[in-house]
Each structure stands twice: as C-alpha cells, then as structure tokens.
C-alpha cells in the first residue's frame, strides 16, 4: 500500500479484485447447484474492473438507473441477467431497459401500481414486451438491525408495492399484452447482522408466490428475489467462513453471505418453490471488505482535551461516517499499532464541516505519514463528490498483489476552470 501511495498519491481507493472474485465463488457455492442469479448491486461500486471481475464469476447486475444499465452492459453483463430496481425510473431509463438485446433486460422491478401503467405505455410505444417483477414492501422493520436510512422494507418506506396490493398488481401485469410477470421480489434493507429478518422477508415473498399460484396466477414466474443486505463487520475481523447459523437464524458470530443463502434456499424448498430460480442482490458484502481508502496525514493538532490527526481524505471522499454515523477502522500504513503505547486520536478530514469526522482510533504517539481507512470498497467512490472544490479520489485495482489499473487524478485547476465557465458568459448587470 505504501507503494501505491508513492505512485498514485492520496486520497486513493485501492481494491483487491481477486478477493472480490473469491467472495462471489463462496456465495454461488451456497446455492448447491440450484437455479439462481447473483445480481451484483452496481451502486455499491460501479468501477469497470470490479463489475468485470464479478461478471467473470457468473454474476448479473442489480441496477438503479439507466446509467448503471450502460455500465453493466459495457462490462459484459448480458441483458437477461440485469434487474432494474428504483421507485422513480424515468421514461428514458425504462426505454433503455426495454431496448437492450432481443427482449430487454431480465426484469424491471416495478414498485407501485402507477409504475405498471408507465412501463406498459413505454413497452407499447416501443413495440416491446416488458419482463416485469413486482417488488413487494414486506412490512418488515429492520431498524433495530441497521441504520434507519438503509432500512427499506418497513411500511413507511417509499419502496415496493404494499402487501395488500400485490395480488392486484400481479393480475394487472398478467392482463397486459405488453407485460410479462417473471418475478416477485423484496428487499429488507442493508447491513443486516443476522439471518432472522432476511428469512422473515423471504417468507413473505414465498407466501405471496404460493397464494398467486393457488389463485391460478403467476404461471410465467421464473424467479423469486429476496434482495441483498448481507452485512459485514466494520469494527473487527471478518466473520469466520462457513459458520453454521443457530436454529433461530442467528449466529454467535456475524453470518457470512453464504449462510443467508443456505437458509433462504432451505425455506424456498420447504415452501414448494424449488422450481423457481432464486435471485439475490448483494453489493456491500462482495466489495466492502476488499477496498481501502488511502489518505495522507497532513498534520496533528493537540489541545488540552483532544488529539486530532488531520488527513487529506474527507467526507467528500467517504461520506458514510457523516451520513450514517458509520465507523471504519483507521490504521497506519508504515507500522503496526502497539496497544501498550497507542494513544487515542480523533481522525478528521479537511472539509469545512464538523461532520467530516472518522471517529477516534488508537494510533502511535507520533502519527504516521499515511493511513488506510478499511472496509471502504462499497459506497465510497460511488457516493464521492467535489464538495469544497476537492477533486474525486483516484481508484487503483490490484490482482495477485500487482497494480493492474488505475484512474487519473484530476487537478484542482480543471475543477476551477469548469466552475468558472459554468453558465457561459452570464455576468451580473452593471450597476448604475
């Protein structure tokens, strides 16, 4: 990592592509040969080398915008392995989804009765038949498991068709010559720490499909989709692999994504739906543990009450701590931390906001020249901005311990020129 800092400078994101691929292989093995689709959530990390790495291991893509469709297709993901979620898809985005390949993408996940009408109209205008999955709001509140901002399956969330309306939505889709009902889906939220809530959502999906079939609906269903949300441990070592969950769905250690999949597969078969493919939508769990944000230390600041380490990466580079009060471990690049001699330092960035704060961390008495912010491979660069006139960070890609690709750093003069030129020659009127 020190070599990367020397070559690319800071702030810089670094990703281990081999480790990401290994995560996919472990996850796919948990399906034990059953029909499935691992639809990687592109919003977690949209870098081309990352998407190509997961695609090479058989992943599809879960996208949430027309732009992400372009990225997925450009990285070689086949259209039929793409599912598109989101509560407010623009007409142009729907058109892009429908125009892909011979039959459009694998499924547009409709999230309201009103959206069904819109998708039908766009399919009619294009002379296409849209493959549709109805995303259900399962009415499962996981705010005790995760941050309220990323709990998406409760009754007050904007996501999904309410459970009371799902049967009506399914019949509405099946009554249309322009639409084909291929799936039922749901998503509880992100960063789940136990299997129980995930299984609760899965049971809602499976129960709905069973009810539809008993009512003579859903004959063209091809898959059930139980979403993603598999959590990682941001505060300690990664959980042990292949740790079996307890009978109540909880584990004495944080479960691996494969544990979620084995549990939900068993529930799917128990529900009599083994003929359908199982789709899951992981993002964070595949990439977060295998990316770091490298930052240079600008200076220390010591007062009567606090020791600060001030780094050149800020909330514009990694927003999660400011937005979600998330904690990422911060470690020196040039040495191990000796707990017996470490001091508590508050690590902060350069942005003019009090929330630009990465929390307190044990660091040596003399701060290092550079640090790594760990578990930053997801929702890091994709949420970055140029706030305060700070350029976007560089991204570097590692395979087999070697640097195999990188982006270029944009200089501040380019940002300044773009802002100066904004609006062309618009100038304030002369004062008389």
N, C-alpha and C positions, 0 to 999 in steps of 0.2 A: 504494500500500500504506500510505503514511503516513496517508492519509485514512481508510482502513479502521480503522487503529489508533485514530485520533481518534474515530471513530464507534462502533466495536464494542468497543474496549478489547483487552486481551490476557489470556491466550493466546487466539488465534483462528486457525482454519483458513480459508484462502481458496482457492477452486477456480475455474479458468477453464473454463467449460462449453463454449465454442466450441473450445478447443484439444482437449478430450476428444473432441468430435464429430469433429474432423478426424483424430484418431488412428483412430477407427472407420472412417472413409471410406478411409483409406490401407490399413488392414488388409483390408477387404472387397474392395477393388480387386484385391488379390493373388490372389484366387480365380479371377479372369479368367472370370467367368460360370459357373463350376462350382457345382453344388448345395452349399450349405454352411449352417452355423449358427455364428455367433459368439455363444457363450453367456457373457455377461459374468459374471465371478466376483463376486457381490454382496458376499462377505466382505471384499473389498478396500476398498470404500467403499459403504456402504449408504444414503447420502443420497438422498432422493427426486429432487431436481433432477438429480443425476448419473445415476441409473438412467433417468429420463425422457429425458435427453439421448442416452444410448446406445441406448435403445429407439427413439427417433425416427429413428435411423440404421439400424435393422433388426436390432439385437441381440436375442437372447434372454437367458436368465439361467441361470447355474450357481449353485445354492443348496446350502446345507449344513445347513439347519434349517427347521422348519415356520414359524418367524417370518420367515425370508427369503422363503419362498413368499408369505406375506401381503404383504410389502413389494413383491416383484416384481409380483404381480397388481395391487396398489394403484397401481403406477406404470404400468400399462397393458401389461405384458408378457403376451402370450397364453399360456394354459396349455401349449399344444402346443410352445411354444418355451422351456420350462423343463426343465432336467435337474437331478436331485437326487442329490448325492453325500454320502458320510459313512458311517462304519463302524458307527454305533450310532444309527440312526434309531428314535425311539420309536414305539410303535403309533399314538399320536395324530398324530404327524407323517406317518406313512405314510398314515393315513386322510385327512389334509388333502390330501396329494398326489393321492390317488385320487379325491377328491370334486370336484376342480376341473373346471369345464366339462363337456362331454359325455363325454369319455374320460379325464379325469385329465390330469396333466402329460405332457410329451413322453416322459420316461423316468425311472424310478427306477433309479439306478446301484447294483446290488447288489454287495456287496463280500465276501461269504462264502457258502458253501453253506447255512449256518444261516439267513442272511437271506432266502434264496429261500423257505424254508419259511414264514418270518414274513410276508413280503409276500403269498404265496399265501393264507395264512389270513386276512389283513386284506381282501384282494380278495374272497374268498369271503363273508366276513361282510357286506361292503357291497354284494354283488351286482355287482361291477365286474370288468373285465378290465384288469389292470395291464400297461402297457407297460414293459418291463424292458431295461436294458442291463447286461451283465456287465462290471464293472471288473476289469481284469487287473492283477496285480502283475507288471510286466515283468521283474523281476530285473535292473534296470539301476541301478548305483550311480553317482550324480552328486555324491557328497560332495566330489570334487575340483573341482566347478564351483560349489558353493553351500554354504550353512551346513547342518550335519547336521540341524538342527531342521526344515528345509524340503525335505529330500530324502525323497521318498515312494515311490520305485519300486524300492528295493532289497529283498532277500529278508527282511531283519529288520523291515521296516516293517509297521505294522498295516493298511495299506491294500490292498485288492484281493484277488481270488481268485488263488491261485498258478497259474502257467502249466500245471503238471501237472494241475490240476483244472478248467481252463476248458472242455474238451470235455464233461466230465461235467456241469458247471454248465449249459452250453448245452442239452444234451439234457434235463436236469431241467426247465428252463424250458419248453422246447418240448413236453414231455409233459403240461403242465398246461393245463387248460381255462381257468384264471383268469389265466394269464400269456401275454404275447406278447414274444418276443425281437426287439427292434428295433435293438439296437446292441451293439458291443464297444468298450470304452474303456480308456484307461490314462493315467497322469499320472506323469511322472518326478520332478517337484519344481519348485520356484520359483527365480526369479532365475538362469536359465540364461544363460551368457555366450557360448555357441557353439551352432551348429546340430547338430553331430555327435551328441550324446547324445539330442537330440529325435528325430532321424531313426532312431536305434537303437531307441527306444521305438516309433516309428511302424511300423518293420519288424516288430516283434513283433506288434503289433495286426493288421497286414495279413496276416502269415503265418498267424495264428490263424484269421482270417476265410477265407482261402484253404483251409486244412485243413478247416474246418467245411463249406464248400461242396462240397469234393471228397467229403466223407463223407455228403452229402445233407442236411446241416443248414443252418440259417440262411436259409431261404427268405424269411422275412419281414423280414430285416435291412434297415433303412432308412439307417443311418449308421455310420460309424466315427468314433471320438472320440480324438484324440491329445493332449488336455489343453491346458494352458496352460504357464506358467512362463517366458514370454519376458522376459528380463532387461532392466533399464535400467542406465544408468551413474550411480551416485550420487556419483561423485567428480570428474567432469569434464563437459565439454559433451556434449549429446546426440549420439548417433552420426549420421553422415551418412545422409540418406534415400536409398533405392534403391541402396545399395551392394551389389554382387553378391558372394555368398559365394565362397570359394575352392573348388576341386573336392572337397576333403576335408570340406566342410561348415563350415569355419572361415573367418573373415574377418579381415583386417588391422585392421578396426575392429569394434566390437561390432555384431552384426547387428540390423537392425530387425525387428519382428514380422512384417512383410510378407516378409522374407527367409526366415523359418522356414516361413511358409505356402507360398510358392512351392516351396521344397524338398520339403515333405511332399506337396504336390499332385502333383509330378512322380513321387515314389515311389509314391503311390497309383495313379496311372495306369499306371505301369510294372508294378505288381502285379496289374493287371487288375481293379481295383475302382472304376473310374471311374463306374460306375452308382450308387454309394452317395454320399450326402451326406457331406461332411467337417465334423465339429464340432470347434471349438477353444474353449478356456475361458480367455481372457485376463482379467486383473484389473489387476495392478500396471502393466503396460505401457501401459494406456489412461489411467490416472488419476494414477499417482505423479508423473510429471514436471510435472503441471499443478495441483499443490496445494502450498501452503506453510503452515508454522506460524509465525505472527507472535507474537513474545514481547517483552515489555518488559524492559529491563535494570534490575535493582534496584540493583546496586552492583558495584564492582570490589573485589577483595581481592588484595593484593600481599604476598608473603612473600619470603624470601631465595631460595627455589628455584622459585616458581611464581607466575604471574599468573592469576587467575581472573576471569571475567566471570560474574556470578550473575544468571540470568534467571528470569522468573516462569512459564515453561513447564518441566515436569519429565517424568519417566518416566511419570507418570500420564497425561500428555497424549500423549506419543510414546514408546511402550515399546520400539521396535525396537532402539535402541542398547543398552539394558540387556539385552534378551532375546537378541538375535542378534549383539551386538557390531557392529551396523551403523553406518556412518558417513554422516552427512548434512552437506552444506556449510552453513555458517552465515555470513551476510553482513549488513552493516549496512543499515538502511533509509534513512539520511539522507545517505549519501555512498559513493563508490567507495573501495575499498581501494587505497592506493598501496603496491605491493610494496616500494618502496625505504624506506618508513618504517614499514611494518607491524610489529607485534610479535606473538609467539605467545601467545595467550590460551587458557586452558582454560575452555570454556563448560560451566557446570553449572546444574542446576535446584535448586528449593527442597525437594525431597522428602528425607526423612531416610533416605537410602540412599547408600552410596558409589557404587553403580552408576548413580545419577542424574547421568550424565556424558555430554555430547555431543562430547567429544574436544577436541583442540587445533586452533585455527583462526587464520589471520592476520587481525588486526583493528587498527584505528588505535590509537596510543598512548593517546588518550583515548577510552574505549569509547563507542559510540553509545547513544542513548536507547532504541532498539528494534532487533531483528534479525529476519531471516527465516531459518527452517530450511527448506532447499529439498528438493524431491522428496518431499514429505510427503503426497501425495494418496492414498496407499494404505496400509492397515494403520496408520493414525494414529488418527483418531477412533474407528474400529471396535474398536480394542484399548484405548481410554482407560478410565480408572477414576476413582473419587473417593478413591483412597488418600490417607491423611493429611488427609482432610477437605477436599480441594481439588476445587471444582466442575468439571464437564466443560467443555471449551473451547467457545466459540461457533464456528459454521460460517457462512461467508458465501459467496455464489455470484455469480460475475461473468460477464457476457456482453457482448461488444463494449466492454470497458473500463468498463462500468457495473455497479454493485451491483444485482442483481435479486432478492435474497432473503437472509435470514439467520435464524439461530435466536437465541433469547434466552438471556442468561446467567442461570444460577441462582445466587442469592445464598447465602452461607455459612450464613445463618440458616435457610434451608429445609433444608439438609443436616443442620444440628444438630438441628432440630426432628424430622426424620424419625428420626434415630438415638436421640434421647431417648425418642420414642414407641414404639420397637421393642419388641414383646412386650407392649404394653398396660400394664397396671398391675402387672406382675410386680415384686415387691420382695423383697429378701432377708428371711429370717425374723429376728424380733427376737432379740437375744442376751440370755440370762438370766444 
